[in-house]
Amino acid sequence: MTTSQKHRLFCSEPMGDKSVYTLPGIGLVLGGRLEKIGIFKARDVLGRFLVLGMDEWKYKSWLRDSCGANAKQQRDCYNCLKEWTNNNL
């Protein structure tokens, strides 16, 4: 599996106060949609990932339903959060 520079950068740093836009797969359009439903920070998306038990199908379905992410965007975001949690939690 190859990862993007955005993925590598995200996974190499603590969560901190990162914007939702720093997540791989989340750009201006999806980030704006997430903000419209009150999700502004990457930690909020991580929280949803954890609440859903880090279950791939549930998380990708949530991301699709909440902001309209396509399959690639879902996969990029899921893989990043999975790697980040494996390395940091």
KOLLUMLUM-830653 format. One record per residue: chain; residue in three letters; y, z, x of N, C-alpha, C in turn. Coordinates in steps of 0.2 Angstrom, whole numbers, always signed. Atoms other than C-alpha are relative to their C-alpha. Layout:
# KOLLUMLUM-830653
c_r_nnorth_nup_neast_canorth_caup_caeast_cnorth_cup_ceast
A_ALA_Y_Z_X_Y_Z_X_Y_Z_X
...
This chain:
# KOLLUMLUM-830653
c_r_nnorth_nup_neast_canorth_caup_caeast_cnorth_cup_ceast
A_MET_-6_+0_+4_+0_+0_+0_+6_+0_+4
A_THR_-6_+0_-4_+17_-4_+7_+5_+3_-5
A_THR_-5_-4_+4_+32_+6_+2_+7_-3_+2
A_SER_-6_+3_-2_+50_+1_+1_+4_+5_+4
A_GLN_-4_-4_-3_+64_+8_+11_+3_+6_-4
A_LYS_-2_-5_+5_+70_+18_-4_-5_+5_-1
A_HIS_+6_-5_+1_+53_+26_-6_+0_+4_+6
A_ARG_+1_-4_-6_+52_+31_+12_+6_+5_+1
A_LEU_-6_-4_+0_+70_+38_+12_-1_+6_-5
A_PHE_+1_-6_+5_+66_+48_-4_-5_+5_+2
A_CYS_+6_-4_-1_+50_+55_+2_+1_+4_+7
A_SER_-1_-3_-6_+57_+60_+19_+5_+6_+0
A_GLU_-5_-5_+1_+70_+72_+12_-2_+5_-5
A_PRO_+1_-5_+5_+70_+88_+2_+3_-3_-7
A_MET_-3_+2_+6_+74_+85_-17_+7_+1_-1
A_GLY_-7_-2_+1_+90_+94_-17_+4_-2_-6
A_ASP_-4_+1_+6_+103_+87_-29_+1_-8_+0
A_LYS_+0_+8_+0_+98_+68_-28_+1_-2_-7
A_SER_-1_+3_+7_+104_+57_-42_-7_-4_-2
A_VAL_+6_+4_+3_+91_+48_-53_+0_-7_+3
A_TYR_-1_+7_-3_+97_+32_-45_-4_+0_+7
A_THR_+4_+0_-7_+88_+37_-28_-7_-1_-1
A_LEU_+7_+1_+1_+71_+36_-36_-2_-8_+0
A_PRO_+3_+7_+0_+61_+20_-32_-1_-2_-7
A_GLY_+1_+2_+6_+60_+9_-47_+6_+1_-5
A_ILE_-6_-2_+5_+76_+16_-55_+6_-3_+3
A_GLY_-6_+3_-2_+91_+5_-53_+6_+2_-5
A_LEU_-6_-1_+4_+108_+4_-62_-2_+0_-7
A_VAL_+1_+1_+7_+101_-1_-79_-5_+6_-2
A_LEU_+5_-6_+2_+86_+12_-80_+3_+6_+1
A_GLY_-4_-6_-1_+97_+25_-72_+5_+2_-5
A_GLY_-5_+0_+5_+110_+22_-85_-3_+3_-7
A_ARG_+4_-2_+6_+97_+24_-99_-2_+7_+0
A_LEU_+2_-7_-1_+90_+40_-92_+6_+5_-1
A_GLU_-6_-4_+1_+108_+47_-91_+2_+1_-7
A_LYS_-2_-1_+7_+111_+43_-109_-5_+5_-4
A_ILE_+4_-5_+4_+96_+54_-114_+0_+7_+4
A_GLY_-2_-6_-3_+103_+68_-102_-4_+1_+6
A_ILE_+3_-1_-7_+93_+65_-86_+4_-3_+5
A_PHE_-5_+2_-5_+105_+64_-72_-3_+1_+7
A_LYS_+2_-2_-7_+95_+71_-57_-7_-2_+1
A_ALA_+7_+1_-2_+79_+66_-48_-4_+6_-2
A_ARG_+4_-6_+1_+73_+84_-50_-2_+0_-8
A_ASP_+1_+0_+7_+74_+81_-69_-6_-4_-1
A_VAL_+6_+4_+1_+62_+67_-68_-6_+3_+4
A_LEU_+6_-4_-3_+51_+77_-56_-3_+5_-4
A_GLY_+2_-6_+5_+51_+91_-69_-5_-3_-5
A_ARG_+4_+3_+5_+44_+79_-82_-6_-2_+3
A_PHE_+7_+2_-4_+31_+72_-69_-4_+6_+0
A_LEU_+4_-6_-1_+25_+90_-66_-2_+3_-7
A_VAL_+1_-3_+7_+26_+95_-85_-6_-5_-3
A_LEU_+5_+4_+2_+15_+80_-88_-7_+0_+4
A_GLY_+6_-1_-4_+2_+86_-76_-1_-5_+6
A_MET_+0_+6_-5_+6_+72_-63_-5_-5_-2
A_ASP_+5_+5_+3_-5_+62_-75_+3_-7_+1
A_GLU_-3_+7_-1_-2_+43_-70_+2_-3_-7
A_TRP_-1_+4_+7_-4_+36_-88_+5_+3_-4
A_LYS_-5_-4_+4_+6_+50_-96_+7_-1_+2
A_TYR_-6_+1_-3_+20_+48_-84_+3_-7_-1
A_LYS_-2_+7_+1_+21_+29_-84_+2_-1_-7
A_SER_-2_+0_+7_+21_+30_-103_+6_+3_-2
A_TRP_-6_-3_+1_+35_+42_-103_+6_-4_+3
A_LEU_-5_+3_-3_+45_+32_-91_+1_-7_-4
A_ARG_-1_+6_+4_+42_+16_-101_+4_+1_-7
A_ASP_-3_-1_+7_+46_+24_-118_+7_+3_+1
A_SER_-7_-3_+0_+62_+34_-112_+5_-5_+3
A_CYS_-6_+4_-3_+71_+20_-102_-2_-7_+0
A_GLY_+2_+7_+0_+61_+4_-104_-3_-3_+7
A_ALA_+3_+3_-7_+53_+3_-86_-6_-4_-1
A_ASN_+5_+4_+0_+42_-11_-83_-6_+3_+4
A_ALA_+6_-3_-3_+25_-9_-75_+1_+1_+8
A_LYS_-2_-1_-7_+32_-12_-57_+4_+6_+1
A_GLN_-5_-6_+0_+46_+1_-60_-4_+6_-1
A_GLN_+4_-6_+1_+34_+13_-67_-5_+2_+6
A_ARG_+4_-1_-6_+22_+11_-52_+4_+3_+6
A_ASP_-5_-2_-6_+36_+13_-39_+2_+7_-1
A_CYS_-3_-6_+1_+43_+28_-47_-6_+5_+1
A_TYR_+6_-4_+0_+25_+36_-50_-2_+2_+7
A_ASN_+3_-1_-7_+19_+33_-32_+5_+4_+4
A_CYS_-5_-4_-3_+35_+40_-25_+0_+7_-1
A_LEU_+1_-7_+2_+34_+56_-35_-6_+3_+2
A_LYS_+6_-3_-2_+16_+58_-31_+0_+2_+7
A_GLU_-1_-1_-7_+19_+56_-12_+4_+6_+1
A_TRP_-5_-6_-1_+34_+68_-13_-3_+7_-1
A_THR_+3_-6_+2_+24_+81_-22_-5_+2_+5
A_ASN_+6_-2_-5_+9_+80_-10_+3_+2_+6
A_ASN_-3_-2_-7_+21_+82_+5_+4_+7_-1
A_ASN_-5_-6_+0_+32_+96_-2_-2_+6_-5
A_LEU_+2_-5_+5_+23_+106_-16_-7_+3_+2
